[in-house]
Amino acid sequence: MLSRREFIASVGIAAVGPGSALGSQKMPFHLSVITDEISQDFERACAVASREFGLQSVELRAMHDKNIINWDSGDIAEVRRILARYHLSVSQLASPVFKTDWPGAPRSPASPKGPQFGASFTYEQQPELLDHAIDLAKTFRTPYVRIFDFWRLEDQTPYRRAIDNRLREAAALAGKKGVTLTLENELDCNTATGAEASRLLNAVTEPALMLNWDPGNAAARGEKPFPDGYARLPKHRIAYVHCKDLAELTGGKTEWAAMGKGIIDWAGQFRALAQDGYRGTVSLETHWTGGGTPEESTRQSMAGMNRLLESARGAQ
């Protein structure tokens, strides 16, 4: 395991300045992390994010194996107290909205048999979920709620227009309440790649629908996310970026990797984002488990992410 001193040494003392990637000459991004990638113990996750990683914001998805949508008033009060204790804001709510099967279509091969990140909701529950997620965004004073576009269909063509309309309606509702929905290109959902995200954003032009760009998911779906997938995207519609890496195995299989240990050109991606005017959040979504524990895996991946950011800055 990396100690705090070893972690700081691995990225350079400037790489862990509060809320930044790179000290006084940092890249123009805010750095965040999904707390449950560190630990289901929310206080422990916030302690690591704040005191060790030097962050000023975190992304919320689950704690104690309970999805944010299911948090009760006591959970919310506890989270708010802990956030205040560690001087952390919330960069985004990583909600499960629209991560369900599309009604009337064949069941998706990607549809899970059980909950994911403590969430399992039907299509009929989605309006309530969306309303609650928007309310939670207000509670935690974050402008962004991450959503999806339903479990991936083998042939989405007959349903695509209706799915787009549902997303359009959701964005219009969120926009009226001052919240932006960030649709993540998700490996197992109907929009998984940069090419598919480009199609979606051109079809749904509601200003309150933006993109949570995830190069790792695009790579896992077989796209080269940078430069190919990224080149397709309308850059002004990228509101948030998730960061994880992917390694190729024999037989065409893949597995998650620590940042900087996979096939994605993250330094190039960070550099392009900066050059294209992106000034939002880059949030670590570790997924890789090779460090032995979620905390250590995230620690190593965060160190790799900082090295990539520093490399991107040096090449500008």
N, C-alpha and C positions, 0 to 999 in steps of 0.2 A: 504493500500500500504506500501511496505517496503521502508524506507528511505535508503540513501546511508550508513549511520552509522549502521542501523539495518542489511542491506545486508552484510556488512563487518563482523559484529559481528556473523552473522549466519554461516559464512564459516570459520572464523578465518582470521586474517590479512594476514597470509602467503598464503592463498588460492587465492588471487587476485594479485599476483606478475605479472609484465608485461609479457604477452604472455605465461604464464604458468598456470598450474593447481594448483601447490602446492609449492610456495615459494622455499626455499633453499633445501628442501628435496622432491621435486616434483616428480610426475610420469613423465616418459620420453616422454610425448606427448606435442604437441602444441595445445593450446585451441583456438577455433574460434566459430563464430556464423553466421548464415545467417541473413543479415541485415534486410531484409523485415519481418522477424519474430519479430523484435523489432518495426519497424515503416517503412511506405512507404516514410517517410521523411528521405532521406539518411543522411543528416547531423545530425539529431537527433539520428539516429541509430548508427552512428559512435561515437558520443559523449558518448552515453551510453556504447558502446563496449569498448572504450578506457579509458575514465575517471572513469567509474563506475566499469566495469568488469575487467579493467586492461589488456585488450588484445592487442596484436601486429598485429593481422591479422583478417580479416573478409572474409566471403564467399558471393559472389555476385549472385543475382538471378533477382531482380526487384527493381524498385523505382518508386514512383508516379504511381503505378499500370501499369507500362510499363516494359515488360520483357527485360532483358539485350540484347537479340538478336535484339530488336527493338530500342535500344538506338542510337540516332544520334550523330554527332560529338560534338554538344553542351552538350548533356548528358554525353558523355565520358569525355569531358574536365572538367565538373562540378565534376564528381566522382573522377577524378584524383586530382583535387584541394583539395577536402574534405579529401581524403585519406592522402594526404601530410600534411594537417593541423593537422590531428590527429595521424600522424606517424604510419599509418596502411598499411600493405601489404595485398595482396589478396591470400588466401589459396586455393581457387578453384572457377571456374566459374560453377555455377549450371545451366547448359544449358538445354533446352528442346529437344535436338537432339534425334531423333528416338522415341519420345513420340507421336506416331501417329499410325494409323492403317496399318497393313501389306497388301500390294496390292494383290488382287486376293483371299484373304481369306474372310470368313464371317465377317461382322462388329463385333468388339469386344463388349461384354456387358459392358465393362469398358470404352469404348470410350465416352468422355464427349460431351455434346451438345454445350458447349461454351468454351472460353479460360480458361486455368489454369495458374495462376501466370502471366497473361498478354500474354500468348503464345497460338497460335492456328495455326499450320502449316500442310500442306499436305505432303504425302510421296514424291511427286515430288519436293518439296522445300528442302528436307533434304540435298542434296549435297551442296547447297548454304549455308544452316544453318551451316553445319559442317565446311565448309571453313571459314565462318565468325566467328564462335566460336573459331577456332584455331587462327585466326588473333587477336581476342579480348584477348585471353590468352597471346599472345605476347605483346599486348598493356599494359596489366595489370601485366605483368611479373609473371605469375603463371604457373606452369608446368601442371596443371590439368584442364580438361574439363569433367564435369559429363555428362553421356549419359544414355540412356535406351535401351531396346530391344523390343519396340512396345507394343501397348495395348494388354492385355492378351486375348488369344484365348481359347475357350472351349476345342479345340483339336489342339495343336500346332504341333503335330507330322508331318503332311504332309509338313509343312513349316519350320521346325526347322533347317534343313541343310542350306536352303537358307538364313535364318536369321543369322545363324552363319557366313556364307560367307560374308554377308553384314557388319557385325561387324569386321570381319577379314580385309576386304578392308579398312574400316574406320580407324582401328588401324594402318595399314601399312601407310596410308596417313599421319596420325597425327605424327607417329613416325619419318617419314622423315623430318618433320618440327619441331622436338624437343618437341612435346607435348604428354602427356599421357592422354588417355581416361579412365575415371573411371566409369565403369558401375554400377549403383545403383540397388540393388535388390529392386524393387518397387512393392508394393502390387498389383497394377492394371496392371502390365506388365508381360511379359512371364517369366522373371526371378525374382521371388519374395522371395525365401527362400534361406537358406544356401545350402540346397541340390541341388537346381536348379542352384545356382551360381557355385557350385563345378563342376557340369556337364558342364556348359558353359566354365569355365576357362580351363577345361581339353580338351575341343573341340577346343577352340580358344587360341592358345598359343603365339600369337603375343605379344612381350614384351611391346608394347605401349597400350595394353588393360589390365587394372587392375580393382580391385573391390572397389567400394564405399560400404562398409559393413554397412547395416542399420538393426540392430536387431529389431527395432520397426516395420518395414515393414514385416519382417519375422514372428514376433509374430502375427501381424494382419492377416496374411495368414494362421495361425494355427500351425506354427512351434514353438517349444521351441528354441529360438535363441541361448541361452547359457544355458547349454553347447552343446546341440545337433547340432544345425545348424552350429555353429562355429567350431565344431569338424570336420566337413566335408570339411572345406575350406583349400585350399593351402595357408598357412599363408604368404608366400613370395609374393603372388599376392594381398594382401590387401594394398591399397595405401591411403585410406581415410576412416573415420568412421563418420557416422551421428548418433546423439544421440537424442532420444525421448523415452518416456515411454508409456505404454499401460495398461489400466485397463479393467478387465473383468466385464461384466454386466450380468444380468439374461438372460436366453434364448440363451446363447452362443454368445451374442453380445459383442462388445468391443468399447472403446472410448479412445482417447489420454489422457495421464495423465502427470502431472509434473514429471520431473526426480526424481526418488526415491519414487514415490507414486504409481507405477504400479507393474506389475508382472515380469518384466525383471530383472534378476540378474546382474545389471550393475556393481556393485562392483566386482563380479566375472569375468565379461567380461573385465573390465579394468585391473584387475590383470593378467588375462590370456594374454591379448595383450602385456603387459609389459614383462611378462616372455617369450613370444614367439618372442621377439625382435622387436615389432612394435614401431617405433619412429616417426610416422607421426602425422597427425592432428585428433583431436576429435572435431567435430563441432556440436554445438547445433542447432537442427532444431525443435523448440519448438512444433508447431502444437497445443498443448493444449491451450485452451482459458479460463480456469477457473479463471484466475487472474483478469478478468474484462476488461483489455485492452491487446493488444499484448505486449506492453512494460512491463507491470506488470507481465503478464504470463511468459514472457521470463526471467524477473528478478528472479522470484520465482524458475523457472526451472533451471536457472544457479546456484542459491544457492544450489539446490538439487544436481546438477551435481558435484559441488565442494565437497559437503559432501561425495558423492559416491567415488570420486577420493581419498579423504583423507582416507576413510575407506579401499579402495583397497590398498593404500600404507601401512597403518597400519597393514594389514594382511599379507604382504609379508614376 
